[in-house]
Amino acid sequence: MKAVPLVRRRVVLAADAFAEIVVWRVGEPVPPSGHPFKYRLAYVVRGECVVRYDNERGKGDHRHFDMRESDYAFSSPEQLMLDFNADIARWNHEHRRS
């Protein structure tokens, strides 16, 4: 099965910030992930990616927050969106953005 795009969206959140959300359903998991999704979610402020969730071959599911990378426990696309949105709110709060 070829990769099937499920979501491809760019959402402008402020004059200098946007979120880009891309999710595919894949025929086989992207190792070492064990689920049938490939994704890339990014929050970009003033041209800099400050929050990112993605999975890639060899690394699996992980997130980037303020230049720090950590493992991410993927459970569903819905939970992924909730976690991503929570990190956007957290980043905005920590950097005094409304």
Secondary structure as a PSIPRED ss2 file (coil, helix, strand):
# PSIPRED VFORMAT (PSIPRED V4.0)

   1 M C   1.000  0.000  0.000
   2 K C   1.000  0.000  0.000
   3 A C   1.000  0.000  0.000
   4 V E   0.000  0.000  1.000
   5 P E   0.000  0.000  1.000
   6 L E   0.000  0.000  1.000
   7 V E   0.000  0.000  1.000
   8 R E   0.000  0.000  1.000
   9 R E   0.000  0.000  1.000
  10 R E   0.000  0.000  1.000
  11 V E   0.000  0.000  1.000
  12 V E   0.000  0.000  1.000
  13 L E   0.000  0.000  1.000
  14 A E   0.000  0.000  1.000
  15 A C   1.000  0.000  0.000
  16 D C   1.000  0.000  0.000
  17 A E   0.000  0.000  1.000
  18 F E   0.000  0.000  1.000
  19 A E   0.000  0.000  1.000
  20 E E   0.000  0.000  1.000
  21 I E   0.000  0.000  1.000
  22 V E   0.000  0.000  1.000
  23 V E   0.000  0.000  1.000
  24 W E   0.000  0.000  1.000
  25 R E   0.000  0.000  1.000
  26 V C   1.000  0.000  0.000
  27 G C   1.000  0.000  0.000
  28 E C   1.000  0.000  0.000
  29 P C   1.000  0.000  0.000
  30 V C   1.000  0.000  0.000
  31 P C   1.000  0.000  0.000
  32 P C   1.000  0.000  0.000
  33 S C   1.000  0.000  0.000
  34 G C   1.000  0.000  0.000
  35 H C   1.000  0.000  0.000
  36 P C   1.000  0.000  0.000
  37 F E   0.000  0.000  1.000
  38 K E   0.000  0.000  1.000
  39 Y E   0.000  0.000  1.000
  40 R E   0.000  0.000  1.000
  41 L E   0.000  0.000  1.000
  42 A E   0.000  0.000  1.000
  43 Y E   0.000  0.000  1.000
  44 V E   0.000  0.000  1.000
  45 V E   0.000  0.000  1.000
  46 R C   1.000  0.000  0.000
  47 G C   1.000  0.000  0.000
  48 E E   0.000  0.000  1.000
  49 C E   0.000  0.000  1.000
  50 V E   0.000  0.000  1.000
  51 V E   0.000  0.000  1.000
  52 R E   0.000  0.000  1.000
  53 Y E   0.000  0.000  1.000
  54 D E   0.000  0.000  1.000
  55 N E   0.000  0.000  1.000
  56 E E   0.000  0.000  1.000
  57 R C   1.000  0.000  0.000
  58 G C   1.000  0.000  0.000
  59 K C   1.000  0.000  0.000
  60 G E   0.000  0.000  1.000
  61 D E   0.000  0.000  1.000
  62 H E   0.000  0.000  1.000
  63 R E   0.000  0.000  1.000
  64 H E   0.000  0.000  1.000
  65 F E   0.000  0.000  1.000
  66 D C   1.000  0.000  0.000
  67 M C   1.000  0.000  0.000
  68 R E   0.000  0.000  1.000
  69 E E   0.000  0.000  1.000
  70 S E   0.000  0.000  1.000
  71 D E   0.000  0.000  1.000
  72 Y C   1.000  0.000  0.000
  73 A C   1.000  0.000  0.000
  74 F C   1.000  0.000  0.000
  75 S C   1.000  0.000  0.000
  76 S C   1.000  0.000  0.000
  77 P H   0.000  1.000  0.000
  78 E H   0.000  1.000  0.000
  79 Q H   0.000  1.000  0.000
  80 L H   0.000  1.000  0.000
  81 M H   0.000  1.000  0.000
  82 L H   0.000  1.000  0.000
  83 D H   0.000  1.000  0.000
  84 F H   0.000  1.000  0.000
  85 N H   0.000  1.000  0.000
  86 A H   0.000  1.000  0.000
  87 D H   0.000  1.000  0.000
  88 I H   0.000  1.000  0.000
  89 A H   0.000  1.000  0.000
  90 R H   0.000  1.000  0.000
  91 W H   0.000  1.000  0.000
  92 N H   0.000  1.000  0.000
  93 H H   0.000  1.000  0.000
  94 E H   0.000  1.000  0.000
  95 H C   1.000  0.000  0.000
  96 R C   1.000  0.000  0.000
  97 R C   1.000  0.000  0.000
  98 S C   1.000  0.000  0.000
